[in-house]
Amino acid sequence: MPDTVPASEFTRNFGRYRMLAQRQAVAVSSHGQITGYFVRPEEYEEFIRFKMQRRSFATTDLSDDKRQAIAASRMDPRHEHLNALLDRK
């Protein structure tokens, strides 16, 4: 992805960036900070569908059986080497 586009440049050359957004997201900045991305409508709609599919819940909403099953679960021994990443140095 190219560098960010200043908002003033984006505004002056909107047509150019509208066409560019059909191929890739355009990062728009203001005062050196990214303030948003200009993307194809289909890309935005896909993002909204993905966001709507995400589910979250509180662990207190789990049944006792599921809480116990999670507490009793153990990581596969093949991943034991990852524990070293948790050690403080």
C-alpha positions, 0 to 999 in steps of 0.5 A: 500500500502506498504512503498515506495521502494528506486529507487536502490532497485527497479532497483536491484529487478525489476522482483519482483516489476513488479510482485507486480505491477500486484496487487497494485501500487508500489511507487518508491522514490529517496532521500526520495521523491516519484518520481513515481509509477509503475502500471499495463499497464491496470491501466495506460491506464485507467488513460489516458482514464479518463484524456482524458475525463476530460473537462475544460473551461473558465467561459468566454466561457459560454453563458449569460443564463448559467452565469445567471443561475449559479449566480441565483442558491442557495445551498439546505438548507439541506447543510446549516450547511456546511457554518459554515466550511467557518467561520474564527475562 
